[in-house]
């Protein structure tokens, strides 16, 4: 699962269970690794990031993008810890 967040800059942050995360700039199409550094305790993303959805398997086991209205935000680290 890869969570997708929109940043105030217009860029998207792709977050999964590892570090680094990836930042995508839709204006240029560039993708860069982004090490977020130390976040406040219990936080997995910057506070200003807005959850847009996730790339994950749907109920039919098809890998696709599920918008925030279709799937609530889930923590990929907690899912992989099971």
TISERO-778172 format. One record per residue (C-alpha): residue in three letters; x, y, z. Coordinates in steps of 0.05 Angstrom, whole numbers, plus 5000, padded with zeros to 4 digits. Layout:
! TISERO-778172
alaXYZ ...
END
This chain:
! TISERO-778172
unk500050005000 unk502450704983 unk498951305014 unk498451934972 unk498552625004 unk498053314973 unk502853835000 unk501454585002 unk506654674947 unk502254264899 unk507053674902 unk504852984922 unk508152564976 unk508051804966 unk508851455033 unk509850715045 unk512650305103 unk519850515091 unk524151115088 unk525051495043 unk518351745020 unk517752014949 unk515752704927 unk512552794858 unk512053474824 unk506153454776 unk508554084741 unk515153774719 unk513853034728 unk520052974772 unk520452454827 unk525352524884 unk526852124946 unk524952525008 unk527652335076 unk522752655124 unk527452665183 unk524752695253 unk517252815259 unk513352935323 unk512052285362 unk506851845330 unk506552235264 unk508251885198 unk507552495152 unk508153255155 unk502153585188 unk500754015127 unk500153405082 unk492953235062 unk491052505050 unk488552414978 unk488051664974 unk492351044967 unk494950554916 unk492549894943 unk488649264925 unk481149364920 unk475848854941 unk476948484875 unk484448434889 unk486248934833 unk491949414847 unk489350124835 unk488650824864 unk483150874916 unk481151594931 unk480351855002 unk472751794994 unk473551054978 unk478650855031 unk480651175097 unk487951325112 unk491550715139 unk498550665168 unk502850215123 unk507650075180 unk502149805224 unk499249385167 unk506049055154 unk507248925229 unk501548415231 
END
